[in-house]
Amino acid sequence: MSKKRKAPKDMHVIYDAKTMWVLASPIRVDVLNAVCALEECSVAEVAEFTGRSRTSLYPHIEQLVEAGLIIESEKRLAGKRYEQLYVPIARSVATKHNIKDPDNVAYHQAYGNAVGRLMSRLHERATASPKSVVRGPNRDTHAGLYSAWVNDEELEEINELLSRLWDICKGSHPGDDKRLVSLGIVLAPDRRPQDNWPHPPRPT
């Protein structure tokens, strides 16, 4: 029996630690990202999207379903059997950061590590492909690290640009004229000791 669901909302925010920790795994981050990008898909399509085996994905999909982050949709006839389809709870999933909660902080650190490992895997695959575009306005493969000295106004501008990037990503849909890219961003204040760093000249 099929289960028809309405279109996912734009954003879902996770507040409880138990659900957050489901996303501390690079594989589950990858799977959720795949379902969000494909909008409605089978395990076979998630496997093709992620480059992982279907067998390895089932326990991770089960955990994401139990956490309510992906939802069983209708079933589709594939050959002689029906396959379950999945939809995301939202096109984008975020977590509430609480700096005063050690478990919450530990989760966000684990999630950052998971995203870093996943992006490393995707970048490694991209740089090995002759189809990757590494220069010009249609570049789709890039990695970089920049330490920048910014004031409050410049930091505000950076965050506006980050919001614009996420808006482009969240508003995207599959199409014949579209290519698929993955964008991972880490913004962090540098907490290293600054005693020996350069300082602006003092006024005379």
Contact map, one row per residue, 1 for C-alpha under 8 A:
111000000000000000000000000000000000000000000000000000000000000000000000011000000000000000000000000000000000000000000000000000000000000000000000000000000000000000000000000000000000000000000000000000000000
111100000000000000000000000000000000000000000000000000000000000000000000111000000000000000000000000000000000000000000000000000000000000000000000000000000000000000000000000000000000000000000000000000000000
111110000000000000000000000000000000000000000000000000000000000000000001111000000000000000000000000000000000000000000000000000000000000000000000000000000000000000000000000000000000000000000000000000000000
011111000000000000000000000000000000000000000000000000000000000000000000110000000000000000000000000000000000000000000000000000000000000000000000000000000000000000000000000000000000000000000000000000000000
001111100000000000000000000000000000000000000000000000000000000000000000110000000000000000000000000000000000000000000000000000000000000000000000000000000000000000000000000000000000000000000000000000000000
000111110000000000000000000000000000000000000000000000000000000000000000000000000000000000000000000000000000000000000000000000000000000000000000000000000000000000000000000000000000000000000000000000000000
000011111000000000000000000000000000000000000000000000000000000000000000000000000000000000000000000000000000000000000000000000000000000000000000000000000000000000000000000000000000000000000000000000000000
000001111100000000000000000000000000000000000000000000000000000000000000000000000000001111100000000000000000000000000000000000000000000000000000000000000000000000000000000000000000000000000000000000000000
000000111111000000000000000000000000000000000000000000000000000000000000000000000000000011100000000000000000000000000000000000000000000000000000000000000000000000000000000000000000000000000000000000000000
000000011111000000000000000000000000000000000000000000000000000000000000000000000000000001110000000000000000000000000000000000000000000000000000000000000000000000000000010000000000000000000000000000000000
000000001111100000000000000000000000000000000000000000000000000000000000000000000000000001111100000000000000000000000000000000000000000000000000000000000000000000000000000000000000000000000000000000000000
000000001111110000000000000000000000000000000000000000000000000000000000000000000000000011111100000000000000000000000000000000000000000000000000000000000000000000000000000000000000000000000000000000000000
000000000011111000000000000000000000000000000000000000000000000000000000000000000000000000001111000000000000000000000000000000000000000000000000000000000000000000000000000000000000000000000000000000000000
000000000001111100110000000000000000000000000000000000000000000000000000000000000000000000001111000000000000000000000000000000000000000000000000000000000000000000000000000000000000000000000000000000000000
000000000000111110110000000000000000000000000000000000000000000000000000000000000000000000000011000000000000000000000000000000000000000000000000000000000000000000000000000000000000000000000000000000000000
000000000000011111110000000000000000000000000000000000000000000000000000000000000000000000000000000000000000000000000000000000000000000000000000000000000000000000000000000000000000000000000000000000000000
000000000000001111111000000000000000000000000000000000000000000000000000000000000000000000000000000000110010000000000000000000000000000000000000000000000000000000000000000000000000000000000000000000000000
000000000000000111111100000000000000000000000000000000000000000000000000000000000000000000000000000000000000000000000000000000000000000000000000000000000000000000000000000000000000000000000000000000000000
000000000000011111111110000000000000000000000000000000000000000000100000000000000000000000000000000000000000000000000000000000000000000000000000000000000000000000000000000000000000000000000000000000000000
000000000000011111111111000000000000000000000000000000000000000000000000000000000000000000000010000000000010000000000000000000000000000000000000000000000000000000000000000000000000000000000000000000000000
000000000000000011111111000000000000000000000000000000000000000000000000000000000000000000000000000000000010000000000000000000000000000000000000000000000000000000000000000000000000000000000000000000000000
000000000000000001111111100100000000000000000000000000000000001100100000000000000000000000000000000000000000000000000000000000000000000000000000000000000000000000000000000000000000000000000000000000000000
000000000000000000111111110110000000000000000000000000000000000000000000000000000000000000000000000000000000001000000000000000000000000000000000000000000000000000000000000000000000000000000000000000000000
000000000000000000011111110110000000000000000000000000000000000000000000000000000000000000000000000000000010011001000000000000000000000000000000000000000000000000000000000000000000000000000000000000000000
000000000000000000000111111110000000000000000000000000000000000000000000000000000000000000000000000000000000011001000000000000000000000000000000000000000000000000000000000000000000000000000000000000000000
000000000000000000000011111111000000000000000000000000000000000000000000000000000000000000000000000000000000001001101100000000000000000000000000000000000000000000000000000000000000000000000000000000000000
000000000000000000000000111111100000000000000000000000000001000000000000000000000000000000000000000000000000000000000100000000000000000000000000000000000000000000000000000000000000000000000000000000000000
000000000000000000000111111111110000000000000000000000000001100100000000000000000000000000000000000000000000000000000000000000000000000000000000000000000000000000000000000000000000000000000000000000000000
000000000000000000000011111111111000000000000000000000000000000000000000000000000000000000000000000000000000000001100000000000000000000000000000000000000000000000000000000000000000000000000000000000000000
000000000000000000000000011111111100000000000000010000000000000000000000000000000000000000000000000000000000000000000100000000000000000000000000000000000000000000000000000000000000000000000000000000000000
000000000000000000000000001111111110000000000100010000001001100000000000000000000000000000000000000000000000000000000000000000000000000000000000000000000000000000000000000000000000000000000000000000000000
000000000000000000000000000111111111000000000000000000000000000100001100000000000000000100000000000000000000000000000000000000000000000000000000000000000000000000000000000000000000000000000000000000000000
000000000000000000000000000011111111100000000000000000000000000000000000000000000000000000000000000000000000000000000000000000000000000000000000000000000000000000000000000000000000000000000000000000000000
000000000000000000000000000001111111110000000100110000000000000000000000000000000000000000000000000000000000000000000000000000000000000000000000000000000000000000000000000000000000000000000000000000000000
000000000000000000000000000000111111111110000100000000000000000000000100000000000000011100000000000000000000000000000000000000000000000000000000000000000000000000000000000000000000000000000000000000000000
000000000000000000000000000000011111111100000000000000000000000000000000000000000000001101110000000000000000000000000000000000000000000000000000000000000000000000000000000000000000000000000000000000000000
000000000000000000000000000000001111111000000000000000000000000000000000000000000000000000100000000000000000000000000000000000000000000000000000000000000000000000000000000011000000000000000000000000000000
000000000000000000000000000000000111111110000000000000000000000000000000000000000000000000000000000000000000000000000000000000000000000000000000000000000000000000000000000001000000000000000000000000000000
000000000000000000000000000000000011111110000000000000000000000000000000000000000000001100100000000000000000000000000000000000000000000000000000000000000000000000000000000000000000000000000000000000000000
000000000000000000000000000000000011011111000000000000000000000000000000100000000000111100000000000000000000000000000000000000000000000000000000000000000000000000000000000000000000000000000000000000000000
000000000000000000000000000000000010011111101100000000000000000000000000000000000000111000000000000000000000000000000000000000000000000000000000000000000000000000000000000000000000000000000000000000000000
000000000000000000000000000000000000000111111100000000000000000000000000000000000011110000000000000000000000000000000000000000000000000000000000000000000000000000000000000000000000000000000000000000000000
000000000000000000000000000000000000000011111110000001001100000000000000000000000001100000000000000000000000000000000000000000000000000000000000000000000000000000000000000000000000000000000000000000000000
000000000000000000000000000000000000000001111111000001000000000000000000000000000000000000000000000000000000000000000000000000000000000000000000000000000000000000000000000000000000000000000000000000000000
000000000000000000000000000000000000000011111111100000000000000000000000000000000000000000000000000000000000000000000000000000000000000000000000000000000000000000000000000000000000000000000000000000000000
000000000000000000000000000000100110000011111111110001000000000000000000000000000000000000000000000000000000000000000000000000000000000000000000000000000000000000000000000000000000000000000000000000000000
000000000000000000000000000000000000000000111111111111001000000000000000000000000000000000000000000000000000000000000000000000000000000000000000000000000000000000000000000000000000000000000000000000000000
000000000000000000000000000000000000000000011111111100000000000000000000000000000000000000000000000000000000000000000000000000000000000000000000000000000000000000000000000000000000000000000000000000000000
000000000000000000000000000000000100000000001111111000000000000000000000000000000000000000000000000000000000000000000000000000000000000000000000000000000000000000000000000000000000000000000000000000000000
000000000000000000000000000001100100000000000111111100000000000000000000000000000000000000000000000000000000000000000000000000000000000000000000000000000000000000000000000000000000000000000000000000000000
000000000000000000000000000000000000000000000011111110000000000000000000000000000000000000000000000000000000000000000000000000000000000000000000000000000000000000000000000000000000000000000000000000000000
000000000000000000000000000000000000000000000011011111011000000000000000000000000000000000000000000000000000000000000000000000000000000000000000000000000000000000000000000000000000000000000000000000000000
000000000000000000000000000000000000000000000010001111111000000000000000000000000000000000000000000000000000000000000000000000000000000000000000000000000000000000000000000000000000000000000000000000000000
000000000000000000000000000000000000000000110110000111111100000000000000000000000000000000000000000000000000000000000000000000000000000000000000000000000000000000000000000000000000000000000000000000000000
000000000000000000000000000000000000000000000000000011111100000000000000000000000000000000000000000000000000000000000000000000000000000000000000000000000000000000000000000000000000000000000000000000000000
000000000000000000000000000000000000000000000000000111111111000000000000000000000000000000000000000000000000000000000000000000000000000000000000000000000000000000000000000000000000000000000000000000000000
000000000000000000000000000000100000000000100010000111111111100000000000000000000000000000000000000000000000000000000000000000000000000000000000000000000000000000000000000000000000000000000000000000000000
000000000000000000000000000000000000000000100000000001111111110000000000000000000000000000000000000000000000000000000000000000000000000000000000000000000000000000000000000000000000000000000000000000000000
000000000000000000000000000000000000000000000000000000011111111000000000000000000000000000000000000000000000000000000000000000000000000000000000000000000000000000000000000000000000000000000000000000000000
000000000000000000000000001100100000000000000000000000011111111100000000000000000000000000000000000000000000000000000000000000000000000000000000000000000000000000000000000000000000000000000000000000000000
000000000000000000000000000100100000000000000000000000001111111110000100000000000000000000000000000000000000000000000000000000000000000000000000000000000000000000000000000000000000000000000000000000000000
000000000000000000000000000000000000000000000000000000000111111111000000000000000000000000000000000000000000000000000000000000000000000000000000000000000000000000000000000000000000000000000000000000000000
000000000000000000000100000000000000000000000000000000000011111111100000000000000000000000000000000000000000000000000000000000000000000000000000000000000000000000000000000000000000000000000000000000000000
000000000000000000000100000100010000000000000000000000000001111111111100000000000000000000000000000000000000000000000000000000000000000000000000000000000000000000000000000000000000000000000000000000000000
000000000000000000000000000000000000000000000000000000000000111111111111000000000000000000000000000000000000000000000000000000000000000000000000000000000000000000000000000000000000000000000000000000000000
000000000000000000000000000000000000000000000000000000000000011111111000000000000000000000000000000000000000000000000000000000000000000000000000000000000000000000000000000000000000000000000000000000000000
000000000000000000100100000000000000000000000000000000000000001111111100000000000000000000000000000000000000000000000000000000000000000000000000000000000000000000000000000000000000000000000000000000000000
000000000000000000000000000000000000000000000000000000000000000111111110000000000000000010000000000000000000000000000000000000000000000000000000000000000000000000000000000000000000000000000000000000000000
000000000000000000000000000000010000000000000000000000000000000111111110000000000000000111000000000000000000000000000000000000000000000000000000000000000000000000000000000000000000000000000000000000000000
000000000000000000000000000000010010000000000000000000000000100110111111000000000000011110000000000000000000000000000000000000000000000000000000000000000000000000000000000000000000000000000000000000000000
000000000000000000000000000000000000000000000000000000000000000010011111100000000000011110000000000000000000000000000000000000000000000000000000000000000000000000000000000000000000000000000000000000000000
001000000000000000000000000000000000000000000000000000000000000010000111110000000001111000000000000000000000000000000000000000000000000000000000000000000000000000000000000000000000000000000000000000000000
011110000000000000000000000000000000000100000000000000000000000000000011111000000001111000000000000000000000000000000000000000000000000000000000000000000000000000000000000000000000000000000000000000000000
111110000000000000000000000000000000000000000000000000000000000000000001111100000001110000000000000000000000000000000000000000000000000000000000000000000000000000000000000000000000000000000000000000000000
111000000000000000000000000000000000000000000000000000000000000000000000111110000111100000000000000000000000000000000000000000000000000000000000000000000000000000000000000000000000000000000000000000000000
000000000000000000000000000000000000000000000000000000000000000000000000011111000111100000000000000000000000000000000000000000000000000000000000000000000000000000000000000000000000000000000000000000000000
000000000000000000000000000000000000000000000000000000000000000000000000001111111110000000000000000000000000000000000000000000000000000000000000000000000000000000000000000000000000000000000000000000000000
000000000000000000000000000000000000000000000000000000000000000000000000000111111110000000000000000000000000000000000000000000000000000000000000000000000000000000000000000000000000000000000000000000000000
000000000000000000000000000000000000000000000000000000000000000000000000000011111100000000000000000000000000000000000000000000000000000000000000000000000000000000000000000000000000000000000000000000000000
000000000000000000000000000000000000000000000000000000000000000000000000000011111100000000000000000000000000000000000000000000000000000000000000000000000000000000000000000000000000000000000000000000000000
000000000000000000000000000000000000000000000000000000000000000000000000000011111110000000000000000000000000000000000000000000000000000000000000000000000000000000000000000000000000000000000000000000000000
000000000000000000000000000000000000000000000000000000000000000000000000001111111111000000000000000000000000000000000000000000000000000000000000000000000000000000000000000000000000000000000000000000000000
000000000000000000000000000000000000000001000000000000000000000000000000001111001111100000000000000000000000000000000000000000000000000000000000000000000000000000000000000000000000000000000000000000000000
000000000000000000000000000000000000000001100000000000000000000000000001111100000111110000000000000000000000000000000000000000000000000000000000000000000000000000000000000000000000000000000000000000000000
000000000000000000000000000000000000000111100000000000000000000000000001111100000011111000000000000000000000000000000000000000000000000000000000000000000000000000000000000000000000000000000000000000000000
000000000000000000000000000000000010000111000000000000000000000000000111110000000001111100000000000000000000000000000000000000000000000000000000000000000000000000000000000000000000000000000000000000000000
000000010000000000000000000000000011001110000000000000000000000000000111100000000000111110000000000000000000000000000000000000000000000000000000000000000000000000000000000000000000000000000000000000000000
000000010000000000000000000000010011001100000000000000000000000000001110000000000000011111100000000000000000000000000000000000000000000000000000000000000000000000000000000000000000000000000000000000000000
000000011001000000000000000000000000000000000000000000000000000000011110000000000000001111100000000000000000000000000000000000000000000000000000000000000000000000000000000000000000000000000000000000000000
000000011111000000000000000000000001000000000000000000000000000000001000000000000000000111111000000000000000000000000000000000000000000000000000000000000000000000000000000000000000000000000000000000000000
000000011111000000000000000000000001101000000000000000000000000000000000000000000000000111111000000000000000000000000000000000000000000000000000000000000000000000000000010000000000000000000000000000000000
000000000111000000000000000000000001000000000000000000000000000000000000000000000000000001111100000000000000000000000000000000000000000000000000000000000000000000000000010000000000000000000000000000000000
000000000011110000000000000000000000000000000000000000000000000000000000000000000000000001111110000000000000000000000000000000000000000000000000000000000000000000000000000000000000000000000000000000000000
000000000011110000000000000000000000000000000000000000000000000000000000000000000000000000011111000000000000000000000000000000000000000000000000000000000000000000000000000000000000000000000000000000000000
000000000000111000010000000000000000000000000000000000000000000000000000000000000000000000001111100000000000000000000000000000000000000000000000000000000000000000000000000000000000000000000000000000000000
000000000000111000000000000000000000000000000000000000000000000000000000000000000000000000000111110000000000000000000000000000000000000000000000000000000000000000000000000000000000000000000000000000000000
000000000000000000000000000000000000000000000000000000000000000000000000000000000000000000000011111000011001000000000000000000000000000000000000000000000000000000000000000000000000000000000000000000000000
000000000000000000000000000000000000000000000000000000000000000000000000000000000000000000000001111110011000000000000000000000000000000000000000000000000000000000000000000000000000000000000000000000000000
000000000000000000000000000000000000000000000000000000000000000000000000000000000000000000000000111111011000000000000000000000000000000000000000000000000000000000000000000000000000000000000000000000000000
000000000000000000000000000000000000000000000000000000000000000000000000000000000000000000000000011111001000000000000000000000000000000000000000000000000000000000000000000000000000000000000000000000000000
000000000000000000000000000000000000000000000000000000000000000000000000000000000000000000000000011111111000000000000000000000000000000000000000000000000000000000000000000000000000000000000000000000000000
000000000000000000000000000000000000000000000000000000000000000000000000000000000000000000000000001111111100000000000000000000000000000000000000000000000000000000000000000000000000000000000000000000000000
000000000000000010000000000000000000000000000000000000000000000000000000000000000000000000000000000011111110000000000000000000000000000000000000000000000000000000000000000000000000000000000000000000000000
000000000000000010000000000000000000000000000000000000000000000000000000000000000000000000000000111011111111000000000000000000000000000000000000000000000000000000000000000000000000000000000000000000000000
000000000000000000000000000000000000000000000000000000000000000000000000000000000000000000000000111111111111100000000000000000000000000000000000000000000000000000000000000000000000000000000000000000000000
000000000000000000000000000000000000000000000000000000000000000000000000000000000000000000000000000001111111110000000000000000000000000000000000000000000000000000000000000000000000000000000000000000000000
000000000000000010011001000000000000000000000000000000000000000000000000000000000000000000000000000000111111111000000000000000000000000000000000000000000000000000000000000000000000000000000000000000000000
000000000000000000000000000000000000000000000000000000000000000000000000000000000000000000000000100000011111111100000000000000000000000000000000000000000000000000000000000000000000000000000000000000000000
000000000000000000000000000000000000000000000000000000000000000000000000000000000000000000000000000000001111111110000000000000000000000000000000000000000000000000000000000000000000000000000000000000000000
000000000000000000000001100000000000000000000000000000000000000000000000000000000000000000000000000000000111111111000000000000000000000000000000000000000000000000000000000000000000000000000000000000000000
000000000000000000000011110000000000000000000000000000000000000000000000000000000000000000000000000000000011111111100000000000000000000000000000000000000000000000000000000000000000000000000000000000000000
000000000000000000000000000000000000000000000000000000000000000000000000000000000000000000000000000000000001111111110000000000000000000000000000000000000000000000000000000000000000000001000000000000000000
000000000000000000000000000000000000000000000000000000000000000000000000000000000000000000000000000000000000111111111000000000000000000000000000000000000000000000000000000000000000000000000000000000000000
000000000000000000000001110010000000000000000000000000000000000000000000000000000000000000000000000000000000011111111100000000000000000000000000000000000000000000000000000000000000000000000000000000000000
000000000000000000000000010010000000000000000000000000000000000000000000000000000000000000000000000000000000001111111110000000000000000000000000000000000000000000000000000000000000000100000000000000000000
000000000000000000000000000000000000000000000000000000000000000000000000000000000000000000000000000000000000000111111111000000000000000000000000000000000000000000000000000000000000000100000000000000000000
000000000000000000000000010000000000000000000000000000000000000000000000000000000000000000000000000000000000000011111111100000000000000000000000000000000000000000000000000000000000000000000000000000000000
000000000000000000000000011001000000000000000000000000000000000000000000000000000000000000000000000000000000000001111111110000000000000000000000000000000000000000000000000000000000000000000000000000000000
000000000000000000000000000000000000000000000000000000000000000000000000000000000000000000000000000000000000000000111111111000000000000000000000000000000000000000000000000000000000010100000000000000000000
000000000000000000000000000000000000000000000000000000000000000000000000000000000000000000000000000000000000000000011111111100000000000000000000000000000000000000000000000000000000000000000000000000000000
000000000000000000000000000000000000000000000000000000000000000000000000000000000000000000000000000000000000000000001111111110000000000000000000000000000000000000000000000000000000000000000000000000000000
000000000000000000000000000000000000000000000000000000000000000000000000000000000000000000000000000000000000000000000111111111000000000000000000000000000000000000000000000000000000010000000000000000000000
000000000000000000000000000000000000000000000000000000000000000000000000000000000000000000000000000000000000000000000011111111100000000000001110000000000000000000000000000000000000000000000000000000000000
000000000000000000000000000000000000000000000000000000000000000000000000000000000000000000000000000000000000000000000001111111110000000000000000000000000000000000000000000000000000000000000000000000000000
000000000000000000000000000000000000000000000000000000000000000000000000000000000000000000000000000000000000000000000000111111111000000000000000000000000000000000000000000000000000000000000000000000000000
000000000000000000000000000000000000000000000000000000000000000000000000000000000000000000000000000000000000000000000000011111111001000000001000000000000000000000000000000000000000000000000000000000000000
000000000000000000000000000000000000000000000000000000000000000000000000000000000000000000000000000000000000000000000000001111111101000000001000000000000000000000000000000000000000000000000000000000000000
000000000000000000000000000000000000000000000000000000000000000000000000000000000000000000000000000000000000000000000000000111111100000000000000000000000000000000000000000000000000000000000000000000000000
000000000000000000000000000000000000000000000000000000000000000000000000000000000000000000000000000000000000000000000000000011111111000000000000000000000000000000000000000000000000000000000000000000000000
000000000000000000000000000000000000000000000000000000000000000000000000000000000000000000000000000000000000000000000000000000111111000000000000000000000000000000000000000000000000000000000000000000000000
000000000000000000000000000000000000000000000000000000000000000000000000000000000000000000000000000000000000000000000000000000001111100000000000000000000000000000000000000000000000000000000000000000000000
000000000000000000000000000000000000000000000000000000000000000000000000000000000000000000000000000000000000000000000000000001101111110000111000000000000000000000000000000000000000000000000000000000000000
000000000000000000000000000000000000000000000000000000000000000000000000000000000000000000000000000000000000000000000000000000000011111101111000000000000000000000000000000000000000000000000000000000000000
000000000000000000000000000000000000000000000000000000000000000000000000000000000000000000000000000000000000000000000000000000000001111100111100000000000000000000000000000000000000000000000000000000000000
000000000000000000000000000000000000000000000000000000000000000000000000000000000000000000000000000000000000000000000000000000000000111111100000000000000000000000000000000000000000000000000000000000000000
000000000000000000000000000000000000000000000000000000000000000000000000000000000000000000000000000000000000000000000000000000000000111111100000000000000000000000000000000000000000000000000000000000000000
000000000000000000000000000000000000000000000000000000000000000000000000000000000000000000000000000000000000000000000000000000000000001111100000000000000000000000000000000000000000000000000000000000000000
000000000000000000000000000000000000000000000000000000000000000000000000000000000000000000000000000000000000000000000000000000000000101111110000000000000000000000000000000000000000000000000000000000000000
000000000000000000000000000000000000000000000000000000000000000000000000000000000000000000000000000000000000000000000000000000000001111111111100000000000000000000000000000000000000000000000000000000000000
000000000000000000000000000000000000000000000000000000000000000000000000000000000000000000000000000000000000000000000000000000000001110001111100000000000000000000000000000000000000100000000000000000000000
000000000000000000000000000000000000000000000000000000000000000000000000000000000000000000000000000000000000000000000000001001100001110000111110000000000000000000000000000000000000000000000000000000000000
000000000000000000000000000000000000000000000000000000000000000000000000000000000000000000000000000000000000000000000000001000000000010000111111000000000000000000000000000000000000000000000000000000000000
000000000000000000000000000000000000000000000000000000000000000000000000000000000000000000000000000000000000000000000000001000000000000000001111100000000000000000000000000000000000000000000000000000000000
000000000000000000000000000000000000000000000000000000000000000000000000000000000000000000000000000000000000000000000000000000000000000000000111110000000000000000000000000000000000000000000000000000000000
000000000000000000000000000000000000000000000000000000000000000000000000000000000000000000000000000000000000000000000000000000000000000000000011111000000000000000000000000000000000000000000000000000000000
000000000000000000000000000000000000000000000000000000000000000000000000000000000000000000000000000000000000000000000000000000000000000000000001111100000000000000000000000000000000000000000000000000000000
000000000000000000000000000000000000000000000000000000000000000000000000000000000000000000000000000000000000000000000000000000000000000000000000111110000000000000000000000000000000000000000000000000000000
000000000000000000000000000000000000000000000000000000000000000000000000000000000000000000000000000000000000000000000000000000000000000000000000011111000000000000000000000000000000000000000000000000000000
000000000000000000000000000000000000000000000000000000000000000000000000000000000000000000000000000000000000000000000000000000000000000000000000001111100000000000000000000000000000000000000000000000000000
000000000000000000000000000000000000000000000000000000000000000000000000000000000000000000000000000000000000000000000000000000000000000000000000000111111110000000000000000000000000000000000000000000000000
000000000000000000000000000000000000000000000000000000000000000000000000000000000000000000000000000000000000000000000000000000000000000000000000000011111110000000000000000000000000000000000000000000000000
000000000000000000000000000000000000000000000000000000000000000000000000000000000000000000000000000000000000000000000000000000000000000000000000000001111111000000000000000000000000000000000000000000000000
000000000000000000000000000000000000000000000000000000000000000000000000000000000000000000000000000000000000000000000000000000000000000000000000000001111111100000000000000000000000000000000000000000000000
000000000000000000000000000000000000000000000000000000000000000000000000000000000000000000000000000000000000000000000000000000000000000000000000000001111111110000000000000000000000000000000000000000000000
000000000000000000000000000000000000000000000000000000000000000000000000000000000000000000000000000000000000000000000000000000000000000000000000000001111111111000000000000000000000000000000000000000000000
000000000000000000000000000000000000000000000000000000000000000000000000000000000000000000000000000000000000000000000000000000000000000000000000000000011111111100000000000000000000000000000000000000000000
000000000000000000000000000000000000000000000000000000000000000000000000000000000000000000000000000000000000000000000000000000000000000000000000000000001111111110000000000000000000000000000000000000000000
000000000000000000000000000000000000000000000000000000000000000000000000000000000000000000000000000000000000000000000000000000000000000000000000000000000111111111000000000000000000000000000000000000000000
000000000000000000000000000000000000000000000000000000000000000000000000000000000000000000000000000000000000000000000000000000000000000000000000000000000011111111100000000000000000000000000000000000000000
000000000000000000000000000000000000000000000000000000000000000000000000000000000000000000000000000000000000000000000000000000000000000000000000000000000001111111110000000000000000000000000000000000000000
000000000000000000000000000000000000000000000000000000000000000000000000000000000000000000000000000000000000000000000000000000000000000000000000000000000000111111111000000000000000000000000000000000000000
000000000000000000000000000000000000000000000000000000000000000000000000000000000000000000000000000000000000000000000000000000000000000000000000000000000000011111111100000000000000000000000000000000000000
000000000000000000000000000000000000000000000000000000000000000000000000000000000000000000000000000000000000000000000000000000000000000000000000000000000000001111111110000000000000000000000000000000000000
000000000000000000000000000000000000000000000000000000000000000000000000000000000000000000000000000000000000000000000000000000000000000000000000000000000000000111111111000000000000000000000000000000000000
000000000000000000000000000000000000000000000000000000000000000000000000000000000000000000000000000000000000000000000000000000000000000000000000000000000000000011111111100000000000000000000000000000000000
000000000000000000000000000000000000000000000000000000000000000000000000000000000000000000000000000000000000000000000000000000000000000000000000000000000000000001111111110000000000000000000000000000000000
000000000000000000000000000000000000000000000000000000000000000000000000000000000000000000000000000000000000000000000000000000000000000000000000000000000000000000111111111000000000000000000000000000000000
000000000000000000000000000000000000000000000000000000000000000000000000000000000000000000000000000000000000000000000000000000000000000000000000000000000000000000011111111100000000000000000000000000000000
000000000000000000000000000000000000000000000000000000000000000000000000000000000000000000000000000000000000000000000000000000000000000000000000000000000000000000001111111100000000000000000000000000000000
000000000100000000000000000000000000000000000000000000000000000000000000000000000000000000110000000000000000000000000000000000000000000000000000000000000000000000000111111100000000000000000000000000000000
000000000000000000000000000000000000000000000000000000000000000000000000000000000000000000000000000000000000000000000000000000000000000000000000000000000000000000000011111110000000000000000000000000000000
000000000000000000000000000000000000000000000000000000000000000000000000000000000000000000000000000000000000000000000000000000000000000000000000000000000000000000000001111111000000000000000000000000000000
000000000000000000000000000000000000100000000000000000000000000000000000000000000000000000000000000000000000000000000000000000000000000000000000000000000000000000000000001111100000000000000000000000000000
000000000000000000000000000000000000110000000000000000000000000000000000000000000000000000000000000000000000000000000000000000000000000000000000000000000000000000000000000111110100000000000000000000000000
000000000000000000000000000000000000000000000000000000000000000000000000000000000000000000000000000000000000000000000000000000000000000000000000000000000000000000000000000011111100000000000000000000000000
000000000000000000000000000000000000000000000000000000000000000000000000000000000000000000000000000000000000000000000000000000000000000000000000000000000000000000000000000001111100000000000000000000000000
000000000000000000000000000000000000000000000000000000000000000000000000000000000000000000000000000000000000000000000000000000000000000000000000000000000000000000000000000000111110000000000000000000000000
000000000000000000000000000000000000000000000000000000000000000000000000000000000000000000000000000000000000000000000000000000000000000000000000000000000000000000000000000001111111000000000000000000000000
000000000000000000000000000000000000000000000000000000000000000000000000000000000000000000000000000000000000000000000000000000000000000000000000000000000000000000000000000000001111100000000000000000000000
000000000000000000000000000000000000000000000000000000000000000000000000000000000000000000000000000000000000000000000000000000000000000000000000000000000000000000000000000000000111110000000000000000000000
000000000000000000000000000000000000000000000000000000000000000000000000000000000000000000000000000000000000000000000000000000000000000000010000000000000000000000000000000000000011111000000000000000000000
000000000000000000000000000000000000000000000000000000000000000000000000000000000000000000000000000000000000000000000010010000000000000000000000000000000000000000000000000000000001111100000000000000000000
000000000000000000000000000000000000000000000000000000000000000000000000000000000000000000000000000000000000000000000000000000000000000000000000000000000000000000000000000000000000111110000000000000000000
000000000000000000000000000000000000000000000000000000000000000000000000000000000000000000000000000000000000000000110010000000000000000000000000000000000000000000000000000000000000011111000000000000000000
000000000000000000000000000000000000000000000000000000000000000000000000000000000000000000000000000000000000000000000000000000000000000000000000000000000000000000000000000000000000001111100000000000000000
000000000000000000000000000000000000000000000000000000000000000000000000000000000000000000000000000000000000000100000000000000000000000000000000000000000000000000000000000000000000000111110000000000000000
000000000000000000000000000000000000000000000000000000000000000000000000000000000000000000000000000000000000000000000000000000000000000000000000000000000000000000000000000000000000000011111000000000000000
000000000000000000000000000000000000000000000000000000000000000000000000000000000000000000000000000000000000000000000000000000000000000000000000000000000000000000000000000000000000000001111100000000000000
000000000000000000000000000000000000000000000000000000000000000000000000000000000000000000000000000000000000000000000000000000000000000000000000000000000000000000000000000000000000000000111110000000000000
000000000000000000000000000000000000000000000000000000000000000000000000000000000000000000000000000000000000000000000000000000000000000000000000000000000000000000000000000000000000000000011111000000000000
000000000000000000000000000000000000000000000000000000000000000000000000000000000000000000000000000000000000000000000000000000000000000000000000000000000000000000000000000000000000000000001111100000000000
000000000000000000000000000000000000000000000000000000000000000000000000000000000000000000000000000000000000000000000000000000000000000000000000000000000000000000000000000000000000000000000111110000000000
000000000000000000000000000000000000000000000000000000000000000000000000000000000000000000000000000000000000000000000000000000000000000000000000000000000000000000000000000000000000000000000011111100000000
000000000000000000000000000000000000000000000000000000000000000000000000000000000000000000000000000000000000000000000000000000000000000000000000000000000000000000000000000000000000000000000001111110000000
000000000000000000000000000000000000000000000000000000000000000000000000000000000000000000000000000000000000000000000000000000000000000000000000000000000000000000000000000000000000000000000000111110000000
000000000000000000000000000000000000000000000000000000000000000000000000000000000000000000000000000000000000000000000000000000000000000000000000000000000000000000000000000000000000000000000000111111000000
000000000000000000000000000000000000000000000000000000000000000000000000000000000000000000000000000000000000000000000000000000000000000000000000000000000000000000000000000000000000000000000000011111100000
000000000000000000000000000000000000000000000000000000000000000000000000000000000000000000000000000000000000000000000000000000000000000000000000000000000000000000000000000000000000000000000000000111110000
000000000000000000000000000000000000000000000000000000000000000000000000000000000000000000000000000000000000000000000000000000000000000000000000000000000000000000000000000000000000000000000000000011111000
000000000000000000000000000000000000000000000000000000000000000000000000000000000000000000000000000000000000000000000000000000000000000000000000000000000000000000000000000000000000000000000000000001111100
000000000000000000000000000000000000000000000000000000000000000000000000000000000000000000000000000000000000000000000000000000000000000000000000000000000000000000000000000000000000000000000000000000111110
000000000000000000000000000000000000000000000000000000000000000000000000000000000000000000000000000000000000000000000000000000000000000000000000000000000000000000000000000000000000000000000000000000011111
000000000000000000000000000000000000000000000000000000000000000000000000000000000000000000000000000000000000000000000000000000000000000000000000000000000000000000000000000000000000000000000000000000001111
000000000000000000000000000000000000000000000000000000000000000000000000000000000000000000000000000000000000000000000000000000000000000000000000000000000000000000000000000000000000000000000000000000000111
